[in-house]
Amino acid sequence: MQQLDAWTTATVINPLHQAVTEGDGADCDAACEAVKTAIRQKVLESYRNGQAAAAGGKSQPGAIRPRRQFSK
């Protein structure tokens, strides 16, 4: 959790704070887009790590598998 807090402060809070206090509207928009991109990358990284862990490990006893979604 400490690593996540440090990442959040460095990647989300500080850039937004700086854009609001020192920048103009364009700086705020650019900072927001950069933060959104960084969050998406972090979520994708976490997802891929979970997929890799699931593929390399055994199924957890009693684990609930998600239902498959079928298109109509």
N, C-alpha and C positions, 0 to 999 in steps of 0.2 A: 504494500500500500504506500510505503514511503516513495518508491520509485514512481508510482502513478501520480502521487501528489506533486512530486518534483516535475514530472513531465507536464502535468496540467498547469502548474504555475508558469513554467518556461514557455509552453507552447500555446496556451489559451489566455491565461489571465494577463501576463505581462504585455503581450502584443496588443491586446484589446485596450488595456489601461493606457498604454503609450499612445495609441491611435486616438483615443478619446481626449486625453489631456494635452497632447502635443501636436496633434495632426488636424487636418480638415476633414470634410465629408468624404473625399476620395480616399484618404488614408484609412478611415474607418471601414469603408466598403472593402478595400483591399485586405485589411487585417481580418475582417469577417470571412472573406473567401479563403484566405490562408489558413485560418483556424478550422473552417469546415473541412478543407482538404486534409489537414493534419489529423483531425478526428477520424475521418473516413479511413485514412491509411492505418491508423492505430487499431481501429475495429477490424479491418481486413487482416492485419497482422495477427491479431488475437484469434480470429476465426481460423486462419490457416494453421496457427499453432495448435489449436484444438483439433483440427482435422488430422494433423500429423500425429498428434498424441493418440487419437482414437485409432488410427490406422496401424500404429506401431505397438499398441497395447492390447491387452485382452479386454473383452467386454466386462463391464462391472456387473456383478451379480445383482439382480433386481433393478438394473437400470431400465429406464423407460425410453424406448426408441420413439422418435417422432414419427407421426403418421406421414405417409407419402401423399403428396398433393397430385391429383390427377386433373388434367384440364378436360373441359367438357367439349 
